Amino acid sequence: MTLKLHHLNASRSQRIVWLLLELGVPHEIIHHKRNETTRLAPPDLMKIHPLGKSPLLEHDGVVIAETGAIAQYLLAKFDPAHRLHPETDSPDFPRYLEWIHSAEGAAFLPSLLTLYLGLAGAMDGPVGHRTEQEREKAANHIEVHLSQNAYFAGSQFTAADCLMGFQIVTAKAQGALANRPATSAWLDKVTARDAYKAMLAVGV
Ligand SMILES: N[C@@H](CCC(=O)N[C@@H](CS)C(=O)NCC(=O)O)C(=O)O
């Protein structure tokens, strides 16, 4: 087995578990557990990569960090038929790229800040209010997009859905899906997929 994923519990690494299962590529998952108090990754992850964060992919002795880079790497190597990523000359390609990157960018940042500011009890201050505005803006953008498209990249399920999944589950937990029927319907649809259920069984 040459493909290894370093997976941290309760983390965005589950997007890559899901993607690997959708691809059907043989792989090994190495489980790492967050410190119960600090919620940080265990120090042994730093032996794999200096940032010590998850996901980390190891393939033939090469280590790759960053969810988007890992996804693009896996698709380039293991999806020659473009089952889960559009060809570069497809009309879906620009949207696909946008959402692949939004999953760690504009769509995700306000949710992450909400989590941190919430832990610091600072959601009621000016930074919290600004964060809330950005979170609403991102959620509205997603809702409009999914009311016009079956999936993030267009009419087909792609890796962009796997990457955005964690964001939408987080947004739901933060109460942001109330009155967002298109996003809720998309979530119901993709979480019914066999690979998504298999990802949950792996242990998120
Ligand atoms: N931009 C990175 C972020 C990686 C990251 O921050 N991972 C979190 C898990 S959600 C982590 O490992 N946190 C534990 C820690 O920082 O100790 C990516 O997309 O992979």
The ligand as an ORCA input file, in Angstrom:
! r2SCAN-3c Opt
* xyz 0 1
  N      -5.386     24.722      5.204
  C      -5.166     23.416      5.767
  C      -5.665     23.435      7.191
  C      -5.300     22.199      7.976
  C      -5.802     22.290      9.400
  O      -5.803     23.371     10.016
  N      -6.248     21.165      9.937
  C      -6.773     21.134     11.259
  C      -7.907     20.114     11.308
  S      -9.492     20.808     10.923
  C      -5.739     20.635     12.261
  O      -4.946     19.775     11.928
  N      -5.814     21.146     13.491
  C      -5.032     20.655     14.596
  C      -3.883     21.535     14.959
  O      -3.721     22.606     14.349
  O      -3.145     21.141     15.870
  C      -5.857     22.376      4.913
  O      -6.704     22.726      4.112
  O      -5.518     21.194      4.998
*
